[in-house]
Amino acid sequence: MTQSHSWLSRFAQLPTQRWPWALLALSSFALIGAAMYFQYAMDLQPCVRCIYQRTAVLAIGLIALLPLLNPQIKPLKWLGLAGWLGIASWGYVIAADHVALQQSANSWFAVCDINPQFPAFMPLHEWFPGFFGAPGMCGDIDWQFVGLSMPQWLQVIFAGYAVSAIVVIAAHLAVKSKQK
């Protein structure tokens, strides 16, 4: 077996094992814990776009729980893979939009919705206002780390999630096609 084939095989096996799904869920829930720390310990109030990004991070963790139940069940595995990639991509788009708004010439006047626009059948901001409420302003940059704002860091995080999903899916499909 060549070195590249060995690498490909290792990545291809990841979605059929529980520990990678547990790691994905754990990383997501750790980010949610960090968000709660920023909100309640550091008093950084999230805006609507922050809440959408928080929802995407939470959704990645929740979707990872499905294949964690049994990654050998193909529908659960593929739902997890598709959800992981789709949600990470959606989160990246929201974070990029938030960054663009913050970096616009008139970011001080940047206005966002007062409340998140969740579906009428699931008004999460009303059910869990401490988690999904959005009292902050979208244009404010209240926190930075090594020169990047919160939504810029979330762009990096969502890009990492999306690229890792693409690598795992591509490896999985490549090895499966070679086995046929």
Rosetta blueprint (number, residue, H / E / L):
1 M L
2 T L
3 Q H
4 S H
5 H H
6 S H
7 W H
8 L H
9 S H
10 R H
11 F H
12 A H
13 Q H
14 L H
15 P H
16 T H
17 Q L
18 R H
19 W H
20 P H
21 W H
22 A H
23 L H
24 L H
25 A H
26 L H
27 S H
28 S H
29 F H
30 A H
31 L H
32 I H
33 G H
34 A H
35 A H
36 M H
37 Y H
38 F H
39 Q H
40 Y H
41 A H
42 M L
43 D L
44 L L
45 Q L
46 P L
47 C L
48 V H
49 R H
50 C H
51 I H
52 Y H
53 Q H
54 R H
55 T H
56 A H
57 V H
58 L H
59 A H
60 I H
61 G H
62 L H
63 I H
64 A H
65 L H
66 L H
67 P H
68 L H
69 L H
70 N L
71 P L
72 Q L
73 I L
74 K H
75 P H
76 L H
77 K H
78 W H
79 L H
80 G H
81 L H
82 A H
83 G H
84 W H
85 L H
86 G H
87 I H
88 A H
89 S H
90 W H
91 G H
92 Y H
93 V H
94 I H
95 A H
96 A H
97 D H
98 H H
99 V H
100 A H
101 L H
102 Q H
103 Q L
104 S L
105 A L
106 N L
107 S H
108 W H
109 F H
110 A L
111 V L
112 C L
113 D L
114 I L
115 N L
116 P L
117 Q L
118 F L
119 P L
120 A L
121 F L
122 M L
123 P L
124 L H
125 H H
126 E H
127 W H
128 F L
129 P H
130 G H
131 F H
132 F H
133 G L
134 A L
135 P L
136 G L
137 M L
138 C L
139 G L
140 D L
141 I L
142 D L
143 W L
144 Q E
145 F E
146 V L
147 G L
148 L E
149 S E
150 M H
151 P H
152 Q H
153 W H
154 L H
155 Q H
156 V H
157 I H
158 F H
159 A H
160 G H
161 Y H
162 A H
163 V H
164 S H
165 A H
166 I H
167 V H
168 V H
169 I H
170 A H
171 A H
172 H H
173 L H
174 A H
175 V H
176 K H
177 S H
178 K H
179 Q H
180 K L
